[in-house]
Amino acid sequence: MPSPHRQLPKAMHGTMSERPRITVGQKEADLIGSDHRVLQAAVDYVAGLGGGVVEIGPGEFILRDSLHLRPHVTVRGQGAKTVLRKARAATSALELDGDFGEEQITLKDPTGFAVGDGVAIWDKNAGGFHTTVARITGRSGNTFSLSLPLNADCLVSQGAQAATVFPVISGYDLDGVRVENLTVEGNARENVHLNGCRGGGMFLYRCSGAVITGCTFRNFNGDGLSFQQSNDVQVSDCVSEGNTSLGFHPGSGSQRPVVRNCTARANGEDGLFLCWRVKEGLFEGNTLEGNGRFGISIGHKDTDNLLRKNRIVGNTNSGIFFREESAGMAGHRNRVEHNLIENNGGAEAVAGIRVRGETVDLIFVGNVIRDTRSTPRQTIGILLEEKVGAVELRDNQIEAESAVVDRRPVR
């Protein structure tokens, strides 16, 4: 017999053939409008019914705060026809220190800051997760209350500032999220930079099992798509282009990500950046092209990943780069197979694949590594630096001045 203390399931009914669905748009929709408020109203309405689908019609929607995702809600657009555009940002130095745990900020110049806006607060020491991203919930003169406490001291002496910058699409601590066929326009020219550990064109934090498909993230002053501490995220058929930092940024312990058939091009830094502790991921059939640093970067505890059938072409630095890490923290046991690594390197000559640090047990098999330009800059096929451990090279087709440069001491 079942235990009398056994918890009952959340839903005490059978499977329904119809679930909540609402349309939102600029005309001919259930909810009509053209900014973040109407989008959020639709998402919150469906979430209040336990989940369902929000369908966004064509047009450009101006966002002064993130579209905050909710559990078990699918947000679906019409591809290039549905554009979520980041509004122009206001920026101000802080008048008073923002203390850790404080839920308000005082600004030197409050012009352009309004109740309901998304806002980020940081100082020179607030790299990574120490930037606070919240919403303005009230105002008294040049003092604004926040929806969240500051998660670090933001000191005037260290250049503390605030700006109405935020992820265009944002999700925290959620299950069952899907985002389909949306175009995010980050409006980088009118917005200051937001670091990728706290933002991006789309940003997820602790959102397990999220599915993102058919979306475009472009021109964000930061990363295109960033997801942190989020397991089993699936990203497919997406484009991340023209963002000032990274194209795709899985990181901070995100386990088993799948990034398939996506394109990262013309981003300011790496096309695909595996941040810290990205493990057992599959990165397959992607194009990493014309990015300002590496095509793919792998490093801190990024282990047991498979990179297969990717096209890594025309990036400014190496096509695939394993970062400098000690033995306990390097990107071990990654498999790189059947990729095209072509025409990488800009002002300086580079290796198609460069392995640094005390990295071991890598497998490179069946890759095509070449430079077809009249003046090749990808002059080394595979470069293994001094501290690298065991590496397996098999059946690679390499056309370069030096196919393999092995700087490891003879053992």
C-alpha positions as CSV (number, residue, x, y, z in Angstrom):
1,M,0.0,0.0,0.0
2,P,1.2,3.5,-0.7
3,S,2.5,5.5,2.3
4,P,-0.2,7.7,3.9
5,H,2.4,10.4,3.9
6,R,3.0,10.2,0.1
7,Q,2.5,13.6,-1.5
8,L,-0.2,13.9,-4.1
9,P,0.7,15.0,-7.7
10,K,0.2,18.7,-8.5
11,A,-2.4,18.0,-11.1
12,M,-5.4,15.8,-10.1
13,H,-6.9,15.4,-13.5
14,G,-6.3,13.5,-16.8
15,T,-4.3,14.8,-19.8
16,M,-6.2,17.7,-21.4
17,S,-6.4,18.0,-25.2
18,E,-6.5,21.8,-25.0
19,R,-4.1,24.0,-23.0
20,P,-4.0,27.7,-22.4
21,R,-3.1,29.8,-25.5
22,I,-3.1,33.5,-26.0
23,T,-2.1,35.8,-28.9
24,V,-0.4,39.1,-28.5
25,G,0.4,41.7,-31.2
26,Q,-0.1,45.1,-32.6
27,K,-3.5,44.2,-34.1
28,E,-5.9,41.3,-34.4
29,A,-4.7,39.6,-31.2
30,D,-6.2,38.8,-27.8
31,L,-3.9,41.4,-26.2
32,I,-2.8,44.4,-28.3
33,G,0.3,46.6,-27.7
34,S,3.8,47.1,-28.8
35,D,6.1,47.1,-25.7
36,H,7.3,44.7,-23.0
37,R,4.2,45.3,-20.8
38,V,1.8,43.6,-23.2
39,L,4.2,40.7,-23.8
40,Q,4.7,40.2,-20.1
41,A,0.9,40.4,-19.5
42,A,0.4,37.5,-21.9
43,V,3.2,35.4,-20.4
44,D,2.0,35.9,-16.9
45,Y,-1.6,35.2,-17.8
46,V,-0.7,31.8,-19.3
47,A,1.6,31.0,-16.4
48,G,-1.2,31.7,-14.0
49,L,-3.2,28.9,-15.7
50,G,-0.3,26.4,-15.2
51,G,1.4,27.0,-18.5
52,G,0.6,27.0,-22.2
53,V,1.5,29.0,-25.3
54,V,2.0,32.7,-26.0
55,E,2.0,33.5,-29.7
56,I,3.5,36.9,-30.6
57,G,2.4,38.4,-34.0
58,P,4.5,40.4,-36.4
59,G,5.9,43.8,-35.7
60,E,8.6,45.5,-33.6
61,F,8.1,45.5,-29.8
62,I,10.2,48.0,-27.8
63,L,11.4,46.7,-24.4
64,R,12.3,48.8,-21.4
65,D,12.5,45.7,-19.3
66,S,13.1,42.0,-20.0
67,L,10.5,39.7,-21.2
68,H,10.5,37.5,-18.1
69,L,9.9,33.9,-18.9
70,R,7.6,31.8,-16.7
71,P,7.5,28.0,-15.9
72,H,5.9,25.8,-18.6
73,V,5.2,28.7,-20.9
74,T,6.2,28.5,-24.6
75,V,6.8,31.9,-26.2
76,R,6.5,31.7,-30.0
77,G,7.0,34.4,-32.6
78,Q,7.0,34.6,-36.4
79,G,10.7,34.5,-37.0
80,A,12.1,37.6,-38.7
81,K,8.7,39.2,-38.6
82,T,8.6,39.3,-34.8
83,V,11.3,41.7,-33.4
84,L,11.9,42.4,-29.7
85,R,14.0,45.5,-29.7
86,K,16.0,46.8,-26.7
87,A,15.1,50.4,-25.9
88,R,17.7,53.1,-25.7
89,A,19.4,53.0,-22.3
90,A,19.9,55.7,-19.8
91,T,23.2,55.7,-17.8
92,S,24.2,57.5,-14.6
93,A,26.9,57.4,-11.9
94,L,25.7,56.6,-8.4
95,E,25.5,59.6,-6.1
96,L,25.8,57.3,-3.0
97,D,27.5,53.9,-2.5
98,G,25.2,51.0,-3.2
99,D,25.8,48.6,-0.3
100,F,25.5,44.8,-0.5
101,G,21.9,43.8,0.3
102,E,20.6,47.3,-0.2
103,E,17.4,47.5,-2.3
104,Q,17.7,51.0,-3.6
105,I,20.2,53.2,-5.5
106,T,20.7,57.0,-5.6
107,L,21.7,58.4,-8.9
108,K,23.6,61.6,-9.9
109,D,21.4,62.0,-13.0
110,P,18.0,60.2,-13.0
111,T,17.1,61.3,-16.5
112,G,15.7,58.4,-18.4
113,F,15.2,56.1,-15.4
114,A,11.6,55.2,-14.8
115,V,9.5,52.9,-12.6
116,G,9.2,49.5,-14.3
117,D,12.5,49.8,-16.2
118,G,15.0,47.0,-16.1
119,V,18.3,48.2,-14.6
120,A,21.9,47.0,-14.0
121,I,24.2,48.2,-11.3
122,W,27.9,47.6,-11.0
123,D,31.4,49.1,-10.3
124,K,34.9,48.4,-11.5
125,N,35.1,45.4,-9.2
126,A,31.8,43.8,-10.2
127,G,32.9,41.4,-12.9
128,G,30.9,38.3,-13.6
129,F,28.0,37.6,-11.3
130,H,28.6,40.6,-9.1
131,T,26.6,42.8,-11.4
132,T,23.0,43.2,-10.2
133,V,20.2,43.1,-12.8
134,A,16.8,44.1,-11.4
135,R,13.7,46.2,-12.0
136,I,12.9,49.7,-10.7
137,T,9.9,49.4,-8.4
138,G,9.6,53.0,-7.1
139,R,11.1,56.5,-7.0
140,S,11.6,59.3,-4.6
141,G,13.6,62.2,-6.3
142,N,16.8,60.6,-7.5
143,T,16.5,57.5,-5.3
144,F,15.0,54.4,-6.9
145,S,13.9,51.2,-5.2
146,L,14.8,47.8,-6.7
147,S,13.1,44.5,-7.1
148,L,16.2,42.7,-5.8
149,P,18.9,43.5,-3.3
150,L,22.4,44.4,-4.6
151,N,24.5,41.3,-4.6
152,A,27.8,43.3,-4.2
153,D,29.0,46.6,-2.8
154,C,29.0,49.2,-5.7
155,L,31.2,52.0,-4.5
156,V,31.3,55.6,-5.8
157,S,35.1,55.5,-5.3
158,Q,35.2,52.5,-7.7
159,G,33.1,54.1,-10.5
160,A,29.7,52.7,-9.4
161,Q,27.0,53.3,-12.0
162,A,23.6,52.2,-13.1
163,A,22.1,51.8,-16.6
164,T,18.7,50.7,-17.9
165,V,20.3,47.6,-19.6
166,F,19.1,44.1,-19.2
167,P,18.6,40.8,-21.2
168,V,15.9,41.3,-23.8
169,I,14.6,37.8,-22.8
170,S,15.3,36.6,-19.3
171,G,14.6,33.5,-17.2
172,Y,15.6,32.6,-13.7
173,D,14.9,29.3,-11.8
174,L,12.5,27.9,-14.3
175,D,11.4,24.5,-15.7
176,G,9.6,23.8,-18.9
177,V,10.6,26.9,-20.8
178,R,10.5,27.1,-24.6
179,V,11.3,30.1,-26.8
180,E,10.7,29.7,-30.6
181,N,11.0,31.9,-33.7
182,L,11.8,35.3,-32.2
183,T,14.2,37.9,-33.3
184,V,16.1,39.9,-30.6
185,E,17.5,43.3,-31.7
186,G,19.9,44.4,-29.0
187,N,20.3,48.0,-30.3
188,A,24.0,48.0,-29.2
189,R,24.6,51.5,-30.4
190,E,22.3,53.0,-27.8
191,N,23.2,50.7,-24.9
192,V,26.2,50.3,-22.7
193,H,27.8,46.9,-22.3
194,L,26.3,44.2,-20.0
195,N,28.5,41.3,-19.1
196,G,27.5,37.8,-20.2
197,C,27.4,36.3,-16.7
198,R,24.3,38.5,-16.0
199,G,22.9,39.2,-19.4
200,G,22.7,38.9,-23.2
201,G,20.2,39.1,-25.9
202,M,18.7,36.1,-24.1
203,F,19.9,35.1,-20.6
204,L,18.9,32.0,-18.5
205,Y,20.0,31.2,-15.0
206,R,19.2,27.9,-13.4
207,C,16.6,27.0,-16.1
208,S,16.9,23.2,-16.6
209,G,15.6,21.7,-19.8
210,A,15.0,25.0,-21.6
211,V,14.4,24.7,-25.4
212,I,15.4,27.6,-27.7
213,T,14.8,27.1,-31.4
214,G,14.6,29.2,-34.5
215,C,15.7,32.5,-32.8
216,T,18.0,35.2,-33.9
217,F,20.0,37.3,-31.4
218,R,21.8,40.3,-33.0
219,N,23.4,43.6,-32.1
220,F,23.4,43.2,-28.3
221,N,26.1,45.1,-26.5
222,G,27.3,41.9,-24.8
223,D,26.6,38.2,-25.6
224,G,23.9,37.0,-28.0
225,L,22.7,34.0,-25.9
226,S,24.0,33.2,-22.4
227,F,22.8,30.4,-20.1
228,Q,24.4,29.8,-16.7
229,Q,24.0,27.0,-14.2
230,S,21.3,25.6,-16.5
231,N,21.3,21.8,-17.3
232,D,20.0,20.1,-20.4
233,V,19.5,23.2,-22.4
234,Q,18.8,22.6,-26.1
235,V,19.5,25.3,-28.7
236,S,18.8,24.6,-32.3
237,D,18.6,26.5,-35.6
238,C,19.5,29.8,-33.9
239,V,21.6,32.7,-35.2
240,S,23.8,34.9,-33.0
241,E,25.3,37.7,-35.0
242,G,26.9,41.1,-34.6
243,N,26.9,41.1,-30.8
244,T,29.8,42.9,-29.2
245,S,31.0,39.9,-27.0
246,L,30.2,36.2,-27.4
247,G,27.8,34.5,-29.7
248,F,26.8,31.5,-27.6
249,H,27.9,31.3,-24.0
250,P,27.0,28.1,-22.0
251,G,28.6,28.3,-18.7
252,S,29.0,28.1,-14.9
253,G,28.2,24.5,-14.5
254,S,25.7,24.0,-17.3
255,Q,25.7,20.2,-17.8
256,R,24.7,18.3,-21.0
257,P,23.9,21.3,-23.3
258,V,23.0,20.7,-26.9
259,V,23.8,23.4,-29.5
260,R,22.9,22.1,-32.9
261,N,22.6,23.7,-36.4
262,C,23.3,27.2,-35.1
263,T,25.3,30.0,-36.5
264,A,27.5,32.5,-34.7
265,R,29.0,35.1,-37.0
266,A,30.6,38.6,-36.8
267,N,30.5,38.7,-33.0
268,G,33.1,40.8,-31.2
269,E,34.7,37.9,-29.3
270,D,34.2,34.1,-29.6
271,G,31.5,32.4,-31.6
272,L,31.0,29.6,-29.0
273,F,32.5,30.1,-25.6
274,L,32.4,27.1,-23.1
275,C,32.8,29.0,-19.9
276,W,33.3,27.1,-16.6
277,R,32.3,23.5,-15.9
278,V,30.5,22.8,-19.2
279,K,30.4,19.0,-19.3
280,E,29.0,16.2,-21.5
281,G,27.7,18.7,-24.1
282,L,27.0,18.1,-27.8
283,F,27.9,20.9,-30.2
284,E,27.0,19.7,-33.7
285,G,26.5,21.1,-37.2
286,N,27.1,24.7,-36.2
287,T,28.8,27.5,-38.2
288,L,31.2,29.7,-36.3
289,E,32.3,32.3,-38.8
290,G,34.0,35.7,-38.9
291,N,34.1,36.2,-35.1
292,G,36.5,38.6,-33.5
293,R,38.5,36.1,-31.5
294,F,38.2,32.3,-31.5
295,G,35.6,30.2,-33.3
296,I,35.3,27.9,-30.3
297,S,37.0,28.4,-26.9
298,I,37.2,25.7,-24.2
299,G,38.7,25.9,-20.8
300,H,38.0,25.7,-17.1
301,K,36.7,22.2,-16.2
302,D,35.0,21.9,-19.5
303,T,35.2,18.1,-19.9
304,D,33.7,15.2,-21.8
305,N,32.2,17.3,-24.6
306,L,31.7,16.3,-28.3
307,L,32.3,18.9,-31.0
308,R,31.2,17.3,-34.3
309,K,30.6,18.4,-37.9
310,N,31.0,22.1,-37.2
311,R,32.1,24.7,-39.8
312,I,34.7,27.0,-38.1
313,V,35.8,29.5,-40.7
314,G,37.3,33.0,-41.0
315,N,37.7,33.8,-37.3
316,T,40.3,36.3,-36.2
317,N,42.2,33.9,-34.0
318,S,42.4,30.1,-33.8
319,G,39.4,28.1,-34.9
320,I,39.4,26.0,-31.7
321,F,41.3,27.1,-28.6
322,F,41.9,25.2,-25.4
323,R,42.6,27.8,-22.7
324,E,45.5,27.8,-20.2
325,E,44.5,25.8,-17.1
326,S,46.2,23.6,-14.5
327,A,45.7,19.8,-14.5
328,G,42.8,19.9,-12.1
329,M,41.0,22.6,-14.0
330,A,41.7,22.0,-17.7
331,G,39.3,20.9,-20.4
332,H,40.0,17.1,-20.4
333,R,38.4,14.3,-22.5
334,N,36.9,16.4,-25.2
335,R,36.4,14.8,-28.6
336,V,36.7,16.9,-31.8
337,E,35.6,15.1,-34.9
338,H,34.7,15.7,-38.6
339,N,34.9,19.5,-38.3
340,L,35.9,21.9,-41.1
341,I,38.5,24.4,-39.7
342,E,39.3,26.8,-42.4
343,N,40.9,30.2,-43.1
344,N,41.2,31.4,-39.5
345,G,43.7,34.1,-38.5
346,G,43.7,37.8,-39.2
347,A,46.6,40.2,-38.6
348,E,48.7,37.4,-37.1
349,A,49.3,33.8,-38.1
350,V,47.5,31.2,-36.0
351,A,46.9,27.5,-35.5
352,G,43.7,25.9,-36.7
353,I,43.5,24.1,-33.3
354,R,45.6,25.4,-30.4
355,V,45.8,23.4,-27.2
356,R,47.3,25.0,-24.0
357,G,47.5,24.1,-20.3
358,E,47.8,20.8,-18.7
359,T,45.0,19.4,-20.9
360,V,44.9,15.6,-21.4
361,D,42.9,12.9,-23.2
362,L,41.7,14.9,-26.2
363,I,40.7,13.2,-29.4
364,F,41.0,14.9,-32.8
365,V,39.7,12.6,-35.6
366,G,38.6,13.2,-39.2
367,N,38.9,17.0,-39.2
368,V,39.7,19.0,-42.3
369,I,42.1,21.8,-41.4
370,R,43.2,24.1,-44.2
371,D,43.7,27.7,-45.5
372,T,42.6,28.4,-49.0
373,R,43.5,32.1,-49.1
374,S,46.3,33.4,-51.4
375,T,48.2,34.5,-48.2
376,P,47.4,31.9,-45.6
377,R,47.2,33.0,-42.0
378,Q,46.2,29.6,-40.5
379,T,49.8,28.4,-40.9
380,I,49.7,25.6,-38.3
381,G,47.2,22.8,-38.4
382,I,47.3,21.6,-34.7
383,L,49.5,23.2,-32.1
384,L,50.2,21.3,-28.9
385,E,51.9,23.4,-26.2
386,E,54.5,22.4,-23.6
387,K,52.2,21.2,-20.8
388,V,49.7,19.3,-22.8
389,G,49.3,15.6,-22.0
390,A,48.0,12.7,-24.0
391,V,46.3,13.6,-27.3
392,E,45.0,11.3,-30.0
393,L,45.3,12.5,-33.6
394,R,43.7,10.3,-36.2
395,D,42.7,10.7,-39.9
396,N,42.8,14.5,-40.0
397,Q,43.3,16.1,-43.3
398,I,45.7,19.1,-42.7
399,E,46.9,21.5,-45.3
400,A,49.3,24.0,-43.6
401,E,52.9,25.1,-43.5
402,S,53.2,22.9,-40.4
403,A,50.6,20.2,-40.0
404,V,51.3,19.5,-36.3
405,V,53.6,21.5,-34.1
406,D,54.2,19.5,-30.9
407,R,56.1,21.5,-28.2
408,R,55.7,18.9,-25.5
409,P,59.0,17.6,-24.1
410,V,60.0,14.1,-25.3
411,R,58.9,11.6,-22.6
